[in-house]
Protein backbone atom coordinates (compact mmCIF):
# COMPACT_ATOMS: atom_id res chain seq x y z
CA UNK A 1 0.00 0.00 0.00
CA UNK A 2 2.80 2.42 0.93
CA UNK A 3 4.67 1.75 -2.32
CA UNK A 4 1.49 2.54 -4.24
CA UNK A 5 0.65 5.76 -2.41
CA UNK A 6 4.11 7.21 -2.00
CA UNK A 7 4.68 8.26 -5.67
CA UNK A 8 1.35 10.13 -5.83
CA UNK A 9 1.95 11.82 -2.47
CA UNK A 10 5.38 12.93 -3.67
CA UNK A 11 3.93 14.37 -6.91
CA UNK A 12 1.33 16.43 -5.03
CA UNK A 13 4.01 17.86 -2.72
CA UNK A 14 2.73 16.18 0.41
CA UNK A 15 6.00 14.28 0.71
CA UNK A 16 9.53 15.44 -0.09
CA UNK A 17 11.91 13.18 -2.02
CA UNK A 18 13.44 12.27 1.30
CA UNK A 19 10.20 11.36 3.08
CA UNK A 20 9.92 7.87 1.68
CA UNK A 21 13.34 6.84 2.90
CA UNK A 22 12.85 8.76 6.15
CA UNK A 23 9.65 6.95 7.00
CA UNK A 24 11.24 3.62 6.13
CA UNK A 25 14.10 4.36 8.53
CA UNK A 26 11.58 5.39 11.17
CA UNK A 27 9.78 2.07 10.82
CA UNK A 28 13.09 0.23 11.14
CA UNK A 29 13.85 2.28 14.26
CA UNK A 30 10.54 1.32 15.86
CA UNK A 31 11.17 -2.37 15.22
CA UNK A 32 14.78 -2.30 16.43
CA UNK A 33 13.89 -0.24 19.51
CA UNK A 34 11.24 -2.82 20.41
CA UNK A 35 13.72 -5.67 20.02
CA UNK A 36 16.38 -3.93 22.11
CA UNK A 37 13.84 -3.10 24.83
CA UNK A 38 12.73 -6.72 24.98
CA UNK A 39 16.38 -7.74 25.35
CA UNK A 40 16.81 -5.34 28.26
CA UNK A 41 13.60 -6.53 29.92
CA UNK A 42 14.72 -10.12 29.55
CA UNK A 43 18.32 -9.84 30.78
CA UNK A 44 18.31 -6.59 32.79
CA UNK A 45 20.50 -3.49 32.72
CA UNK A 46 23.62 -5.42 33.74
CA UNK A 47 24.91 -8.62 32.14
CA UNK A 48 27.95 -10.78 32.69
CA UNK A 49 30.96 -9.64 30.67
CA UNK A 50 33.68 -11.71 29.00
CA UNK A 51 35.78 -11.64 32.17
CA UNK A 52 32.90 -12.64 34.39
CA UNK A 53 32.31 -9.14 35.72
CA UNK A 54 29.06 -7.19 35.42
CA UNK A 55 28.84 -4.74 32.54
CA UNK A 56 26.05 -2.63 31.14
CA UNK A 57 23.82 -4.50 28.72
CA UNK A 58 24.73 -3.31 25.19
CA UNK A 59 21.03 -3.39 24.32
CA UNK A 60 20.51 -0.42 26.62
CA UNK A 61 22.49 1.91 24.37
CA UNK A 62 20.93 0.40 21.23
CA UNK A 63 17.46 1.12 22.61
CA UNK A 64 18.48 4.68 23.54
CA UNK A 65 19.93 5.33 20.08
CA UNK A 66 16.78 4.20 18.31
CA UNK A 67 14.62 6.14 20.76
CA UNK A 68 16.64 9.29 20.01
CA UNK A 69 16.19 8.66 16.32
CA UNK A 70 12.42 8.35 16.71
CA UNK A 71 12.18 11.53 18.79
CA UNK A 72 14.26 13.56 16.35
CA UNK A 73 12.31 12.21 13.40
CA UNK A 74 9.01 13.14 15.06
CA UNK A 75 10.11 16.67 15.88
CA UNK A 76 11.23 17.35 12.29
CA UNK A 77 8.51 15.52 10.38
CA UNK A 78 5.84 17.79 11.78
CA UNK A 79 7.27 20.71 9.76
CA UNK A 80 6.29 21.78 6.26
CA UNK A 81 7.53 19.78 3.22
CA UNK A 82 10.08 22.48 2.39
CA UNK A 83 11.51 22.36 5.91
CA UNK A 84 11.64 18.56 5.76
CA UNK A 85 13.72 18.75 2.63
CA UNK A 86 16.74 19.24 4.88
CA UNK A 87 16.40 15.69 6.20
CA UNK A 88 18.99 13.32 4.74
CA UNK A 89 18.84 9.64 5.62
CA UNK A 90 20.14 6.35 4.29
CA UNK A 91 18.32 3.05 4.52
CA UNK A 92 19.73 0.89 7.29
CA UNK A 93 21.34 3.85 9.05
CA UNK A 94 20.99 4.13 12.82
CA UNK A 95 21.28 7.93 12.87
CA UNK A 96 19.83 10.88 11.00
CA UNK A 97 21.58 14.10 10.10
CA UNK A 98 19.87 17.45 9.70
CA UNK A 99 21.71 20.18 7.89
CA UNK A 100 19.68 22.82 9.73
CA UNK A 101 19.54 21.14 13.14
CA UNK A 102 20.63 22.99 16.25
CA UNK A 103 23.87 21.92 17.87
CA UNK A 104 22.12 20.56 20.96
CA UNK A 105 20.14 18.11 18.79
CA UNK A 106 23.39 16.45 17.71
CA UNK A 107 24.80 16.50 21.24
CA UNK A 108 21.72 14.85 22.69
CA UNK A 109 22.66 11.44 21.35
CA UNK A 110 26.26 11.65 22.54
CA UNK A 111 26.47 9.86 25.90
CA UNK A 112 29.69 11.67 26.79
CA UNK A 113 28.09 15.12 26.71
CA UNK A 114 25.77 16.17 29.52
CA UNK A 115 23.24 17.89 27.27
CA UNK A 116 21.03 19.08 30.15
CA UNK A 117 19.24 22.21 28.98
CA UNK A 118 17.42 25.06 30.72
CA UNK A 119 16.44 28.52 29.53
CA UNK A 120 18.11 27.93 26.18
CA UNK A 121 21.44 27.00 27.75
CA UNK A 122 22.67 23.46 27.11
CA UNK A 123 25.47 21.94 29.18
CA UNK A 124 28.38 20.78 27.03
CA UNK A 125 30.49 19.40 29.88
CA UNK A 126 31.70 15.82 30.07
CA UNK A 127 32.69 13.58 32.97
CA UNK A 128 32.12 14.68 36.56
CA UNK A 129 31.21 18.35 36.35
CA UNK A 130 29.11 21.21 37.65
CA UNK A 131 26.06 21.53 35.38
CA UNK A 132 24.94 25.15 35.27
CA UNK A 133 21.51 24.41 33.72
CA UNK A 134 20.68 21.89 36.46
CA UNK A 135 21.64 24.39 39.15
CA UNK A 136 19.71 27.18 37.38
CA UNK A 137 16.64 24.97 37.14
CA UNK A 138 16.61 24.28 40.90
CA UNK A 139 17.25 27.92 41.80
CA UNK A 140 14.51 29.11 39.44
CA UNK A 141 12.07 26.64 40.98
CA UNK A 142 12.52 28.24 44.38
CA UNK A 143 12.20 31.78 43.02
CA UNK A 144 9.39 31.27 40.49
CA UNK A 145 7.28 28.53 42.04
CA UNK A 146 7.78 28.53 45.82
CA UNK A 147 6.73 31.19 48.30
CA UNK A 148 7.45 31.91 51.94
CA UNK A 149 4.77 30.93 54.44
CA UNK A 150 5.27 32.85 57.67
CA UNK A 151 5.01 36.35 59.05
CA UNK A 152 6.03 39.34 57.01
CA UNK A 153 7.60 37.10 54.35
CA UNK A 154 4.40 35.10 53.69
CA UNK A 155 3.33 34.80 50.02
CA UNK A 156 6.54 36.43 48.82
CA UNK A 157 8.74 34.53 46.32
CA UNK A 158 11.30 32.22 47.90
CA UNK A 159 14.40 34.09 46.77
CA UNK A 160 17.34 32.15 48.13
CA UNK A 161 19.89 34.06 50.18
CA UNK A 162 23.47 33.95 48.95
CA UNK A 163 24.49 31.14 51.32
CA UNK A 164 21.35 29.10 50.62
CA UNK A 165 21.90 29.52 46.89
CA UNK A 166 25.66 29.12 46.53
CA UNK A 167 26.43 26.72 49.38
CA UNK A 168 23.40 24.41 49.38
CA UNK A 169 20.92 24.44 46.49
CA UNK A 170 23.19 25.06 43.49
CA UNK A 171 25.96 22.61 44.43
CA UNK A 172 23.45 20.01 45.64
CA UNK A 173 21.55 19.97 42.34
CA UNK A 174 24.27 21.17 39.99
CA UNK A 175 26.98 18.56 40.54
CA UNK A 176 26.57 15.79 37.93
CA UNK A 177 28.26 12.48 37.24
CA UNK A 178 28.07 9.82 34.53
CA UNK A 179 26.20 6.66 35.52
CA UNK A 180 27.45 3.79 33.31
CA UNK A 181 24.68 1.46 34.50
CA UNK A 182 21.98 3.52 32.82
CA UNK A 183 24.09 5.38 30.29
CA UNK A 184 23.26 8.94 31.31
CA UNK A 185 24.29 11.78 33.58
CA UNK A 186 22.66 12.01 37.01
CA UNK A 187 23.05 14.09 40.14
CA UNK A 188 26.26 13.39 41.98
CA UNK A 189 24.80 13.48 45.49
CA UNK A 190 22.49 10.88 46.99
CA UNK A 191 22.78 12.00 50.61
CA UNK A 192 22.89 15.55 51.94
CA UNK A 193 23.71 16.48 55.53
CA UNK A 194 22.79 20.03 56.61
CA UNK A 195 23.73 21.04 60.16
CA UNK A 196 22.94 24.55 61.40
CA UNK A 197 21.87 26.47 64.47
CA UNK A 198 18.14 26.71 65.12
CA UNK A 199 15.90 29.11 63.18
CA UNK A 200 18.19 29.34 60.17
CA UNK A 201 15.50 28.08 57.80
CA UNK A 202 16.29 24.36 57.74
CA UNK A 203 12.62 23.37 57.52
CA UNK A 204 11.96 25.78 54.66
CA UNK A 205 14.94 24.55 52.64
CA UNK A 206 13.97 20.94 53.32
CA UNK A 207 10.35 21.57 52.28
CA UNK A 208 11.47 23.33 49.10
CA UNK A 209 13.77 20.47 48.13
CA UNK A 210 11.00 17.93 48.66
CA UNK A 211 8.60 19.92 46.45
CA UNK A 212 11.25 20.16 43.74
CA UNK A 213 11.72 16.38 43.80
CA UNK A 214 7.93 15.95 43.74
CA UNK A 215 6.99 18.13 40.76
CA UNK A 216 10.11 19.37 38.97
CA UNK A 217 12.53 16.44 38.87
CA UNK A 218 10.85 14.54 36.04
CA UNK A 219 10.48 11.39 38.13
CA UNK A 220 7.51 9.12 37.42
CA UNK A 221 5.71 7.62 40.42
CA UNK A 222 8.10 9.36 42.79
CA UNK A 223 7.85 8.35 46.44
CA UNK A 224 8.92 10.99 48.92
CA UNK A 225 8.93 10.49 52.67
CA UNK A 226 9.20 12.77 55.66
CA UNK A 227 10.83 11.05 58.63
CA UNK A 228 11.80 12.11 62.12
CA UNK A 229 11.84 10.70 65.65
CA UNK A 230 8.03 10.69 65.65
CA UNK A 231 5.22 11.53 63.29
CA UNK A 232 4.58 14.95 64.85
CA UNK A 233 8.18 16.01 64.33
CA UNK A 234 8.15 14.75 60.73
CA UNK A 235 4.95 16.70 60.11
CA UNK A 236 6.72 20.02 60.78
CA UNK A 237 8.51 20.00 57.42
CA UNK A 238 5.42 18.59 55.70
CA UNK A 239 3.27 21.41 57.10
CA UNK A 240 5.66 23.99 55.64
CA UNK A 241 5.56 22.23 52.25
CA UNK A 242 1.76 21.99 52.36
CA UNK A 243 1.45 25.69 53.13
CA UNK A 244 3.82 26.50 50.28
CA UNK A 245 1.49 24.56 47.98
CA UNK A 246 -1.57 26.42 49.23
CA UNK A 247 0.02 29.86 48.83
CA UNK A 248 1.76 29.22 45.50
CA UNK A 249 -0.40 30.14 42.49
CA UNK A 250 1.38 27.49 40.41
CA UNK A 251 1.48 24.62 42.89
CA UNK A 252 -2.02 25.08 44.29
CA UNK A 253 -3.46 24.17 40.88
CA UNK A 254 -1.35 21.05 40.47
CA UNK A 255 -0.68 19.50 43.87
CA UNK A 256 -3.36 18.10 46.14
CA UNK A 257 -2.97 18.50 49.91
CA UNK A 258 -4.40 15.77 52.13
CA UNK A 259 -4.01 17.03 55.67
CA UNK A 260 -5.72 14.08 57.34
CA UNK A 261 -2.98 11.63 56.42
CA UNK A 262 -0.20 14.18 55.81
CA UNK A 263 0.16 13.53 52.11
CA UNK A 264 0.85 15.66 49.00
CA UNK A 265 -0.17 14.18 45.65
CA UNK A 266 1.04 15.21 42.20
CA UNK A 267 -1.28 13.35 39.86
CA UNK A 268 0.51 14.28 36.67
CA UNK A 269 3.35 11.86 37.47
CA UNK A 270 1.47 9.75 40.02
CA UNK A 271 3.86 10.96 42.72
CA UNK A 272 3.43 11.74 46.41
CA UNK A 273 5.12 13.11 49.52
CA UNK A 274 4.08 11.29 52.68
CA UNK A 275 4.86 11.64 56.39
CA UNK A 276 5.69 8.26 57.87
CA UNK A 277 5.67 7.03 61.45
CA UNK A 278 8.91 6.34 63.28
CA UNK A 279 8.71 2.66 62.45
CA UNK A 280 11.65 1.17 60.58
CA UNK A 281 9.76 -2.01 59.78
CA UNK A 282 7.03 -0.03 58.09
CA UNK A 283 9.58 1.71 55.85
CA UNK A 284 11.19 -1.48 54.56
CA UNK A 285 8.83 -1.69 51.58
CA UNK A 286 9.55 1.85 50.41
CA UNK A 287 11.25 2.82 47.16
CA UNK A 288 12.12 6.46 47.85
CA UNK A 289 13.02 9.08 45.29
CA UNK A 290 13.38 11.59 48.10
CA UNK A 291 13.60 11.58 51.91
CA UNK A 292 13.43 14.49 54.34
CA UNK A 293 15.11 13.34 57.55
CA UNK A 294 14.50 16.02 60.15
CA UNK A 295 16.29 16.73 63.45
CA UNK A 296 18.53 13.67 63.51
CA UNK A 297 19.76 14.70 66.97
CA UNK A 298 16.51 13.27 68.42
CA UNK A 299 16.58 9.92 66.57
CA UNK A 300 16.90 6.97 68.97
CA UNK A 301 18.93 4.80 66.59
CA UNK A 302 19.74 4.30 62.92
CA UNK A 303 17.10 1.69 62.05
CA UNK A 304 14.79 4.14 60.26
CA UNK A 305 17.74 5.69 58.41
CA UNK A 306 18.91 2.28 57.20
CA UNK A 307 15.42 1.23 56.12
CA UNK A 308 14.99 4.33 53.95
CA UNK A 309 18.58 4.44 52.71
CA UNK A 310 18.57 0.85 51.49
CA UNK A 311 15.25 1.48 49.75
CA UNK A 312 17.03 3.95 47.47
CA UNK A 313 19.06 1.20 45.81
CA UNK A 314 16.45 0.24 43.22
CA UNK A 315 17.50 0.48 39.56
CA UNK A 316 14.21 2.25 38.92
CA UNK A 317 15.48 5.31 40.86
CA UNK A 318 18.36 6.86 38.94
CA UNK A 319 19.05 9.84 41.21
CA UNK A 320 17.31 9.54 44.60
CA UNK A 321 18.15 12.08 47.27
CA UNK A 322 18.05 11.76 51.07
CA UNK A 323 18.39 15.11 52.87
CA UNK A 324 19.07 15.24 56.60
CA UNK A 325 18.75 18.51 58.50
CA UNK A 326 19.65 18.84 62.15
CA UNK A 327 21.11 20.91 64.94
CA UNK A 328 23.88 19.65 67.22
CA UNK A 329 22.98 17.13 69.93
CA UNK A 330 24.24 16.47 73.44
CA UNK A 331 24.88 12.72 73.47
CA UNK A 332 28.34 11.75 72.17
CA UNK A 333 27.28 8.11 71.83
CA UNK A 334 24.12 8.73 69.80
CA UNK A 335 23.42 7.88 66.16
CA UNK A 336 23.41 11.60 65.37
CA UNK A 337 26.85 12.09 66.94
CA UNK A 338 28.31 9.18 64.98
CA UNK A 339 26.85 10.58 61.76
CA UNK A 340 28.15 14.06 62.59
CA UNK A 341 31.67 12.73 63.12
CA UNK A 342 31.57 10.90 59.80
CA UNK A 343 30.22 13.97 58.01
CA UNK A 344 33.06 16.02 59.42
CA UNK A 345 35.53 13.54 57.97
CA UNK A 346 33.77 13.67 54.59
CA UNK A 347 33.76 17.46 54.63
CA UNK A 348 37.51 17.42 55.23
CA UNK A 349 38.02 14.77 52.51
CA UNK A 350 35.13 14.61 49.98
CA UNK A 351 36.79 11.68 48.18
CA UNK A 352 35.89 9.56 51.22
CA UNK A 353 32.27 9.51 49.99
CA UNK A 354 31.80 11.53 46.76
CA UNK A 355 28.05 10.88 46.77
CA UNK A 356 27.50 12.67 50.09
CA UNK A 357 26.97 16.44 50.30
CA UNK A 358 27.90 18.14 53.58
CA UNK A 359 27.08 21.57 54.97
CA UNK A 360 28.21 21.76 58.59
CA UNK A 361 28.30 25.02 60.53
CA UNK A 362 29.51 24.29 64.05
CA UNK A 363 31.08 26.99 66.21
CA UNK A 364 34.55 25.84 67.35
CA UNK A 365 34.58 24.53 70.91
CA UNK A 366 37.32 26.94 71.99
CA UNK A 367 35.50 30.02 70.66
CA UNK A 368 34.23 32.59 73.16
CA UNK A 369 30.45 32.00 73.13
CA UNK A 370 29.75 35.61 74.16
CA UNK A 371 31.79 37.19 71.38
CA UNK A 372 29.34 38.09 68.60
CA UNK A 373 31.93 37.60 65.89
CA UNK A 374 31.65 33.83 66.50
CA UNK A 375 27.86 33.72 66.07
CA UNK A 376 27.63 34.11 62.30
CA UNK A 377 29.32 30.82 61.38
CA UNK A 378 26.60 28.61 62.85
CA UNK A 379 23.91 31.17 62.04
CA UNK A 380 24.36 32.38 58.45
CA UNK A 381 20.84 33.85 58.56
CA UNK A 382 21.82 36.18 61.42
CA UNK A 383 20.91 39.75 60.57
CA UNK A 384 18.71 38.57 57.71
CA UNK A 385 15.69 36.54 58.83
CA UNK A 386 17.28 35.53 62.16
CA UNK A 387 17.05 38.34 64.71
CA UNK A 388 20.36 39.59 66.14
CA UNK A 389 18.45 41.35 68.93
CA UNK A 390 16.82 38.09 70.01
CA UNK A 391 20.12 36.25 70.03
CA UNK A 392 21.74 38.95 72.16
CA UNK A 393 18.92 38.60 74.69
CA UNK A 394 19.38 34.82 74.83
CA UNK A 395 23.12 35.25 75.32
CA UNK A 396 22.48 37.64 78.20
CA UNK A 397 20.17 35.13 79.88
CA UNK A 398 22.69 32.31 79.38
CA UNK A 399 25.73 34.05 80.89
CA UNK A 400 24.65 33.40 84.49
CA UNK A 401 22.59 30.26 84.04
CA UNK A 402 24.43 26.99 83.30
CA UNK A 403 21.34 25.30 81.86
CA UNK A 404 20.61 28.23 79.57
CA UNK A 405 24.28 28.38 78.59
CA UNK A 406 24.20 24.75 77.55
CA UNK A 407 21.09 25.37 75.42
CA UNK A 408 22.66 28.49 73.89
CA UNK A 409 25.79 26.61 72.91
CA UNK A 410 23.89 23.64 71.51
CA UNK A 411 20.97 25.24 69.69
CA UNK A 412 22.38 28.64 68.77
CA UNK A 413 26.10 27.99 68.35
CA UNK A 414 25.49 24.45 67.06
CA UNK A 415 28.10 22.98 69.40
CA UNK A 416 28.02 19.34 70.48
CA UNK A 417 27.89 19.66 74.28
CA UNK A 418 27.31 17.07 76.94
CA UNK A 419 24.01 16.91 78.80
CA UNK A 420 25.76 17.57 82.14
CA UNK A 421 25.80 21.15 83.41
CA UNK A 422 28.01 23.01 85.87
CA UNK A 423 26.71 24.17 89.22
CA UNK A 424 28.51 27.50 88.76
CA UNK A 425 28.44 29.46 85.47
CA UNK A 426 31.86 29.75 83.87
CA UNK A 427 31.95 33.59 83.91
CA UNK A 428 31.38 33.60 87.70
CA UNK A 429 33.97 30.85 88.21
CA UNK A 430 36.57 32.78 86.21
CA UNK A 431 35.75 36.02 88.01
CA UNK A 432 36.10 34.44 91.47
CA UNK A 433 39.28 32.48 90.83
CA UNK A 434 42.57 33.76 92.19
CA UNK A 435 46.20 32.72 91.89
CA UNK A 436 47.51 30.22 94.46
CA UNK A 437 50.97 29.57 95.84
CA UNK A 438 52.59 27.90 98.91
CA UNK A 439 52.00 29.59 102.27
CA UNK A 440 55.25 31.20 103.48
CA UNK A 441 55.10 29.50 106.92
CA UNK A 442 52.65 26.61 106.92
CA UNK A 443 53.07 25.44 103.37
CA UNK A 444 49.32 25.53 102.87
CA UNK A 445 47.94 27.03 99.66
CA UNK A 446 47.66 30.78 99.77
CA UNK A 447 45.37 32.39 97.25
CA UNK A 448 44.88 35.94 96.16
CA UNK A 449 41.54 37.22 95.05
CA UNK A 450 38.31 35.58 96.12
CA UNK A 451 39.15 32.52 98.20
CA UNK A 452 36.89 29.45 98.12
CA UNK A 453 35.54 28.48 101.53
CA UNK A 454 35.31 24.79 100.75
CA UNK A 455 36.36 22.38 98.06
CA UNK A 456 33.93 19.78 96.72
CA UNK A 457 35.43 16.52 95.54
CA UNK A 458 33.31 14.46 93.13
CA UNK A 459 33.96 11.21 91.29
CA UNK A 460 34.94 11.60 87.65
CA UNK A 461 31.88 11.98 85.39
CA UNK A 462 29.67 12.10 88.50
CA UNK A 463 27.60 14.88 86.95
CA UNK A 464 26.24 12.40 84.45
CA UNK A 465 25.75 9.50 86.87
CA UNK A 466 22.40 9.22 88.68
CA UNK A 467 22.80 9.15 92.45
CA UNK A 468 26.50 10.11 92.40
CA UNK A 469 27.73 11.66 95.65
CA UNK A 470 30.26 14.38 96.41
CA UNK A 471 32.27 15.01 99.58
CA UNK A 472 33.04 18.38 101.19
CA UNK A 473 36.69 19.01 102.12
CA UNK A 474 37.14 22.01 104.40
CA UNK A 475 39.44 24.80 103.37
CA UNK A 476 42.23 25.08 105.98
CA UNK A 477 42.12 28.84 105.62
CA UNK A 478 38.54 28.78 106.91
CA UNK A 479 38.50 26.27 109.84
CA UNK A 480 35.05 27.43 110.88
CA UNK A 481 33.53 25.96 107.73
GILINCOR-V548109 format. One record per residue. N is the residue number from 1. RES is the residue in one letter. PHI is phi in whole degrees, 0 to 359 (none if undefined). Layout:
BEGIN
{{N RES PHI} {N RES PHI}}
END
This chain:
BEGIN
{{1 X none} {2 X 299} {3 X 297} {4 X 282} {5 X 278} {6 X 304} {7 X 301} {8 X 294} {9 X 293} {10 X 289} {11 X 295} {12 X 280} {13 X 86} {14 X 292} {15 X 246} {16 X 275} {17 X 301} {18 X 270} {19 X 296} {20 X 300} {21 X 294} {22 X 297} {23 X 293} {24 X 296} {25 X 296} {26 X 298} {27 X 297} {28 X 298} {29 X 297} {30 X 299} {31 X 295} {32 X 292} {33 X 296} {34 X 295} {35 X 295} {36 X 295} {37 X 296} {38 X 296} {39 X 295} {40 X 294} {41 X 297} {42 X 282} {43 X 252} {44 X 92} {45 X 288} {46 X 245} {47 X 229} {48 X 281} {49 X 277} {50 X 297} {51 X 264} {52 X 88} {53 X 271} {54 X 277} {55 X 229} {56 X 291} {57 X 300} {58 X 302} {59 X 295} {60 X 298} {61 X 292} {62 X 299} {63 X 298} {64 X 295} {65 X 298} {66 X 290} {67 X 295} {68 X 300} {69 X 299} {70 X 294} {71 X 295} {72 X 294} {73 X 299} {74 X 297} {75 X 291} {76 X 272} {77 X 288} {78 X 282} {79 X 277} {80 X 289} {81 X 304} {82 X 293} {83 X 292} {84 X 287} {85 X 295} {86 X 284} {87 X 286} {88 X 232} {89 X 225} {90 X 233} {91 X 301} {92 X 87} {93 X 284} {94 X 259} {95 X 223} {96 X 238} {97 X 243} {98 X 227} {99 X 296} {100 X 250} {101 X 290} {102 X 290} {103 X 298} {104 X 290} {105 X 289} {106 X 287} {107 X 292} {108 X 302} {109 X 271} {110 X 269} {111 X 291} {112 X 269} {113 X 250} {114 X 303} {115 X 75} {116 X 293} {117 X 233} {118 X 204} {119 X 53} {120 X 79} {121 X 251} {122 X 254} {123 X 283} {124 X 251} {125 X 283} {126 X 232} {127 X 68} {128 X 294} {129 X 201} {130 X 265} {131 X 265} {132 X 301} {133 X 299} {134 X 297} {135 X 295} {136 X 299} {137 X 298} {138 X 293} {139 X 298} {140 X 296} {141 X 299} {142 X 298} {143 X 284} {144 X 259} {145 X 245} {146 X 272} {147 X 224} {148 X 286} {149 X 237} {150 X 233} {151 X 54} {152 X 288} {153 X 267} {154 X 304} {155 X 73} {156 X 274} {157 X 304} {158 X 278} {159 X 276} {160 X 295} {161 X 289} {162 X 301} {163 X 286} {164 X 296} {165 X 287} {166 X 273} {167 X 250} {168 X 234} {169 X 294} {170 X 294} {171 X 293} {172 X 296} {173 X 261} {174 X 270} {175 X 290} {176 X 233} {177 X 216} {178 X 276} {179 X 256} {180 X 291} {181 X 292} {182 X 247} {183 X 71} {184 X 203} {185 X 277} {186 X 223} {187 X 299} {188 X 289} {189 X 266} {190 X 249} {191 X 229} {192 X 232} {193 X 240} {194 X 243} {195 X 231} {196 X 221} {197 X 292} {198 X 294} {199 X 65} {200 X 256} {201 X 83} {202 X 298} {203 X 296} {204 X 293} {205 X 296} {206 X 297} {207 X 297} {208 X 296} {209 X 295} {210 X 297} {211 X 292} {212 X 297} {213 X 295} {214 X 285} {215 X 242} {216 X 240} {217 X 263} {218 X 69} {219 X 263} {220 X 281} {221 X 51} {222 X 292} {223 X 250} {224 X 238} {225 X 230} {226 X 255} {227 X 231} {228 X 202} {229 X 298} {230 X 217} {231 X 296} {232 X 296} {233 X 295} {234 X 295} {235 X 288} {236 X 297} {237 X 291} {238 X 302} {239 X 299} {240 X 295} {241 X 298} {242 X 297} {243 X 291} {244 X 300} {245 X 297} {246 X 297} {247 X 271} {248 X 273} {249 X 302} {250 X 278} {251 X 284} {252 X 298} {253 X 273} {254 X 242} {255 X 247} {256 X 264} {257 X 258} {258 X 243} {259 X 293} {260 X 302} {261 X 247} {262 X 52} {263 X 217} {264 X 250} {265 X 235} {266 X 246} {267 X 292} {268 X 303} {269 X 245} {270 X 58} {271 X 245} {272 X 208} {273 X 238} {274 X 229} {275 X 280} {276 X 241} {277 X 288} {278 X 283} {279 X 228} {280 X 298} {281 X 296} {282 X 290} {283 X 266} {284 X 293} {285 X 271} {286 X 280} {287 X 226} {288 X 289} {289 X 264} {290 X 210} {291 X 223} {292 X 254} {293 X 257} {294 X 258} {295 X 45} {296 X 300} {297 X 302} {298 X 264} {299 X 290} {300 X 288} {301 X 202} {302 X 258} {303 X 297} {304 X 295} {305 X 303} {306 X 295} {307 X 297} {308 X 284} {309 X 296} {310 X 290} {311 X 290} {312 X 275} {313 X 273} {314 X 294} {315 X 295} {316 X 292} {317 X 260} {318 X 275} {319 X 212} {320 X 291} {321 X 218} {322 X 248} {323 X 247} {324 X 253} {325 X 232} {326 X 202} {327 X 250} {328 X 301} {329 X 255} {330 X 229} {331 X 243} {332 X 292} {333 X 255} {334 X 278} {335 X 301} {336 X 298} {337 X 295} {338 X 297} {339 X 295} {340 X 302} {341 X 298} {342 X 292} {343 X 294} {344 X 297} {345 X 295} {346 X 291} {347 X 296} {348 X 287} {349 X 221} {350 X 302} {351 X 293} {352 X 297} {353 X 205} {354 X 298} {355 X 270} {356 X 249} {357 X 263} {358 X 234} {359 X 220} {360 X 247} {361 X 234} {362 X 248} {363 X 293} {364 X 305} {365 X 297} {366 X 270} {367 X 282} {368 X 291} {369 X 292} {370 X 263} {371 X 274} {372 X 297} {373 X 292} {374 X 268} {375 X 280} {376 X 293} {377 X 301} {378 X 276} {379 X 228} {380 X 296} {381 X 274} {382 X 298} {383 X 87} {384 X 252} {385 X 255} {386 X 251} {387 X 288} {388 X 291} {389 X 300} {390 X 295} {391 X 291} {392 X 296} {393 X 295} {394 X 295} {395 X 296} {396 X 296} {397 X 294} {398 X 279} {399 X 297} {400 X 244} {401 X 224} {402 X 303} {403 X 293} {404 X 293} {405 X 295} {406 X 299} {407 X 294} {408 X 296} {409 X 294} {410 X 287} {411 X 273} {412 X 263} {413 X 270} {414 X 57} {415 X 260} {416 X 279} {417 X 241} {418 X 286} {419 X 292} {420 X 293} {421 X 234} {422 X 273} {423 X 282} {424 X 238} {425 X 300} {426 X 302} {427 X 300} {428 X 290} {429 X 297} {430 X 296} {431 X 292} {432 X 270} {433 X 285} {434 X 237} {435 X 265} {436 X 244} {437 X 207} {438 X 294} {439 X 292} {440 X 296} {441 X 244} {442 X 263} {443 X 77} {444 X 281} {445 X 301} {446 X 237} {447 X 243} {448 X 260} {449 X 81} {450 X 295} {451 X 257} {452 X 294} {453 X 274} {454 X 204} {455 X 249} {456 X 256} {457 X 252} {458 X 236} {459 X 299} {460 X 304} {461 X 63} {462 X 295} {463 X 294} {464 X 251} {465 X 251} {466 X 301} {467 X 77} {468 X 293} {469 X 242} {470 X 234} {471 X 247} {472 X 261} {473 X 251} {474 X 296} {475 X 277} {476 X 304} {477 X 287} {478 X 229} {479 X 299} {480 X 285} {481 X 281}}
END
